[in-house]
């Protein structure tokens, strides 16, 4: 099962995700910010986007 939480900045998505993660046994919390950090540190400067959310899926 995948639970995808979407919403505006500051609406509590991370808080809800952390609560669910603590209550669902053997769950994994995936944070797309980690992928953004990876892209920022590993892509050549000339093809990097200003915001990781600008990359297409």
C-alpha positions as CSV (number, residue, x, y, z in Angstrom):
1,X,0.0,0.0,0.0
2,X,1.2,3.5,-0.8
3,X,-0.2,6.5,1.0
4,X,0.5,9.7,-0.9
5,X,-0.1,12.9,1.1
6,X,-0.4,16.1,-0.9
7,X,-1.2,19.6,0.2
8,X,-0.1,23.2,0.6
9,X,3.1,24.2,2.3
10,X,2.7,24.2,6.1
11,X,-0.5,22.3,6.1
12,X,0.9,19.4,8.3
13,X,1.7,16.8,5.6
14,X,5.0,15.8,7.3
15,X,3.4,15.7,10.7
16,X,0.6,13.4,9.5
17,X,3.1,11.2,7.6
18,X,5.2,10.8,10.8
19,X,2.2,9.9,12.8
20,X,1.1,7.3,10.3
21,X,4.7,5.9,10.1
22,X,4.7,5.5,13.8
23,X,1.4,3.6,13.8
24,X,1.9,1.4,10.7
25,X,4.2,-1.5,11.4
26,X,7.0,-2.1,8.9
27,X,6.3,1.1,7.1
28,X,8.7,3.4,5.3
29,X,8.6,7.1,5.2
30,X,9.7,8.5,1.8
31,X,10.6,12.2,1.7
32,X,10.9,13.6,-1.9
33,X,13.1,16.4,-0.5
34,X,15.9,13.8,-0.2
35,X,15.7,13.1,-3.9
36,X,15.9,16.9,-4.5
37,X,19.0,17.1,-2.4
38,X,20.5,14.2,-4.3
39,X,19.8,15.8,-7.7
40,X,21.2,19.1,-6.5
41,X,24.5,17.4,-5.5
42,X,24.8,15.0,-8.4
43,X,23.5,16.7,-11.6
44,X,25.8,18.9,-13.6
45,X,25.2,22.6,-12.8
46,X,24.1,23.5,-16.3
47,X,21.1,21.1,-16.3
48,X,20.0,21.7,-12.7
49,X,16.6,23.3,-12.0
50,X,16.1,26.1,-9.5
51,X,13.6,23.9,-7.5
52,X,13.6,20.1,-7.5
53,X,9.8,20.2,-7.9
54,X,10.4,21.5,-11.5
55,X,11.8,18.1,-12.6
56,X,9.3,16.0,-14.5
57,X,8.5,12.6,-13.0
